[in-house]
Amino acid sequence: MSSSATTALAPTPAIGAPKKILVLGATSGIAESTCRIWAAQGASLFLVARNPDKLAAVAADFRTRGASFVDTAVADLDATETHPSLLAHAINSLGGMDVAYLTHGILGDQSAAEQDFNTAAQILHTNFMAPVSLLTWLANYCVQRRAGVLAVISSVAGDRGRKSNYLYGSSKAGLTAFLAGLRNRVDREGVTVLTIKPGPVKTAMTAALPGSASFADVDAVAQTIVQAIDKKTPGDLYVPIKWAPIMFVIRHIPDRIFKKLNL
């Protein structure tokens, strides 16, 4: 679909109407917790995820919790050629869009990626190329309407490459840089771009990682994200906030010392 085709889509709803929220990667742990809050507020939700059974289950849960409208689409978001039609369908189903919330991503297998380029490329595609495709379309839609919040899950791992997860980290670094440039382009057009940088969070994706018992509570992280989106806060959001000073220090450790650390 060309960018001109987006002009036929439904307008953004009037101020005071329930939020109309597009959620891409709706079965991730952080997305589920965030959407539970929005559902209780009576928001309208369009949910996109790959697993039909999980998607149906979370959609039913959000309806029970009070969402005013819930619709879904089963889709592989790695398939970038499907994005224009998928996004147009989602926004038409919602009757507009206030927030696009992107939580699509994978940790990937660092050890395998070190040995095989195709494994590395898959991590980069899922975490960087696919979001760039989605955000390019969504940003143009929002700019045409001079409204909208694009809230995207990146990671503190993108602040500095570490030997333990540099494939994941580099994909998130690229996404963070893209979002910074996109924000600079569209902020003057009335569009908010929020880069969400969680530290380790207790979810199904991180359950097998060492030290996962001490990771941040997903519901507390979700509450912080909702508050930032409600305030249309642009820029980088570290969650929990303790990661802002931690990553400041990590970014400024001299390389001759950083190389010796087991991170």
TANORSUL-V641126 format. One line per field, one symbol per residue. phi: phi as a letter, one per 40 degrees, with the letter a starting at -180 (. if undefined). burial: # if it has 16 or more other C-alpha atoms within 10 Angstrom, else .. A space follows every 50 residues. Layout:
BEGIN
phi = ???
burial = ???
END
This chain:
BEGIN
phi = .cccccccccccccdgcddbbcbbgccccccdcccccccccgccbbbbac ccccccccccccccchdcabbbacaccccccccdccccccccccghacbb bbbcibcgbdccccbbcccccccccccbccccccccccccccccbfahbb bbcbaccccacbccaccdccccccccccccccdccbdccgbcbbccbccd bcaccbdccdgccccccccccccccdcccdcfcchcbcbccdcccccccc cbcdcccddcccb
burial = .....#..#.##.....######################..######### ....##.##.###.#########.#.##.#..##.###.##.##.##### #####..#.#..#.....##.##############.########.##### ############..############.###.##..#..#.########## ###..#........##.##.##.###.##..#########..##..#... .............
END
